[in-house]
Amino acid sequence: MTNNNNKDCLMDLIVKKEKIIDGLQKSASFIPSKAGAAYLRSIWLKAEIKDGAGYLVVMSTDASVEFTGRYPA
């Protein structure tokens, strides 16, 4: 993970699929296959650093239920 402490910094994110596949599958199960709006058919991925460790945050919603999972990166 690279963090050069400026507001336009870039982050290299390396994840092992074995650590995030469960979260991606759970997240995808919340998305309706025939949702009307595009944001209801989306999965958001967010890279973050917390307490010096890197994580991949996986988020999805069907407008009534929300899933958020945090996985080591």
C-alpha positions in Angstrom: 0.0 0.0 0.0 1.3 3.4 -0.9 0.3 6.6 0.9 2.3 9.8 0.3 0.0 11.9 2.5 -1.2 14.4 -0.1 -4.8 14.9 -1.1 -4.2 13.6 -4.6 -2.3 10.5 -3.5 -2.7 7.2 -5.2 -3.0 3.8 -3.5 -1.9 0.5 -4.7 -4.4 -2.1 -3.6 -3.6 -5.8 -3.7 -6.3 -8.3 -2.5 -6.4 -12.0 -2.5 -9.7 -13.3 -4.1 -10.0 -15.9 -1.4 -10.4 -13.1 1.2 -13.0 -11.1 -0.7 -15.0 -13.6 -2.7 -17.4 -14.3 0.1 -18.1 -10.6 0.5 -18.6 -10.1 -3.3 -21.0 -13.0 -3.4 -23.0 -11.7 -0.5 -23.0 -8.2 -2.0 -24.2 -9.5 -5.4 -27.0 -11.4 -3.8 -28.6 -8.2 -2.5 -28.9 -6.7 -6.0 -32.1 -7.4 -7.8 -31.7 -8.7 -11.3 -34.4 -6.5 -12.7 -33.9 -3.3 -10.7 -35.1 -0.1 -12.4 -32.4 2.4 -11.5 -28.7 1.7 -12.3 -27.6 2.4 -8.8 -29.6 -0.5 -7.6 -27.6 -2.8 -9.8 -24.2 -1.6 -8.5 -21.5 -2.8 -6.2 -19.3 -0.1 -4.8 -15.6 -0.9 -3.9 -13.7 1.4 -1.6 -10.0 1.1 -0.6 -9.2 2.5 2.8 -6.5 2.5 5.4 -7.5 2.1 9.1 -5.0 1.9 11.9 -2.1 1.4 9.4 -3.8 -1.6 7.7 -5.4 -1.7 4.2 -8.9 -2.8 3.6 -11.3 -3.2 0.7 -14.8 -2.2 1.6 -17.6 -3.8 -0.5 -21.0 -2.1 -0.5 -24.4 -2.9 -2.2 -28.0 -2.1 -1.7 -31.5 -2.9 -3.1 -32.9 0.4 -1.6 -34.3 -1.4 1.4 -31.4 -3.6 2.5 -27.8 -2.5 2.6 -24.7 -4.8 2.8 -21.2 -3.5 3.7 -18.2 -5.8 4.3 -14.6 -4.9 5.1 -11.9 -7.3 4.0 -8.1 -7.2 4.5 -6.1 -6.0 1.5 
